[in-house]
């Protein structure tokens, strides 16, 4: 949060939803892949977004 308070540049913030659980490393990895693929080519500087569980199927 200091970057925000000091208005320093950052690459963005991705908040992990509680539905993933801290111990679900495989689920977090899958969610990161899906998030990355769905935001490919998008500018993420200064973005704030939520990472939620990847849908199966």
Buried (B, 14 or more C-beta within 10 A) or exposed (E): EEEEEEEEEBEEBBEBEEEBEEEBEEBBEBBBEBBEEEBEEEEBEEEEEEBBBBEEE
